[in-house]
């Protein structure tokens, strides 16, 4: 199952006063990541009730593609800044429900 699609939910909590800088740094990852081999989607969200919370929702064609993403220079550079910006929690998931066939017939 090494070629199985993987999903990621990454939760980031900005330190007080670092919300704008965190958002800027995270947005800078979106465009280059979306161009990577194996990236199906890479979407950044910010909390409405708590704007210090950020979430990436990502889907990758394989664990290998995700692992290669994590070694990209721009990801490594962001990781070096993270201690100043806030904290990160990553959950790697696999889908267990059948894929959605779309909205036809609803």
ChimeraX attribute file (.defattr): number of C-alpha atoms within 10 A of each C-alpha:
attribute: neighborCount
match mode: 1-to-1
recipient: residues
	/A:1	6
	/A:2	8
	/A:3	11
	/A:4	13
	/A:5	19
	/A:6	20
	/A:7	22
	/A:8	18
	/A:9	18
	/A:10	16
	/A:11	18
	/A:12	21
	/A:13	21
	/A:14	23
	/A:15	17
	/A:16	9
	/A:17	10
	/A:18	14
	/A:19	19
	/A:20	13
	/A:21	13
	/A:22	24
	/A:23	19
	/A:24	10
	/A:25	15
	/A:26	18
	/A:27	14
	/A:28	14
	/A:29	15
	/A:30	15
	/A:31	10
	/A:32	12
	/A:33	19
	/A:34	15
	/A:35	12
	/A:36	15
	/A:37	13
	/A:38	19
	/A:39	17
	/A:40	16
	/A:41	17
	/A:42	19
	/A:43	13
	/A:44	17
	/A:45	15
	/A:46	17
	/A:47	11
	/A:48	9
	/A:49	7
	/A:50	9
	/A:51	14
	/A:52	20
	/A:53	20
	/A:54	21
	/A:55	20
	/A:56	19
	/A:57	15
	/A:58	20
	/A:59	23
	/A:60	23
	/A:61	17
	/A:62	17
	/A:63	19
	/A:64	16
	/A:65	18
	/A:66	22
	/A:67	11
	/A:68	12
	/A:69	19
	/A:70	14
	/A:71	11
	/A:72	13
	/A:73	10
	/A:74	15
	/A:75	16
	/A:76	13
	/A:77	11
	/A:78	16
	/A:79	14
	/A:80	11
	/A:81	12
	/A:82	17
	/A:83	12
	/A:84	12
	/A:85	23
	/A:86	17
	/A:87	13
	/A:88	15
	/A:89	10
	/A:90	12
	/A:91	10
	/A:92	13
	/A:93	13
	/A:94	11
	/A:95	10
	/A:96	6
	/A:97	6
	/A:98	6
	/A:99	7
	/A:100	6
	/A:101	7
	/A:102	7
	/A:103	6
	/A:104	5
	/A:105	5
	/A:106	4
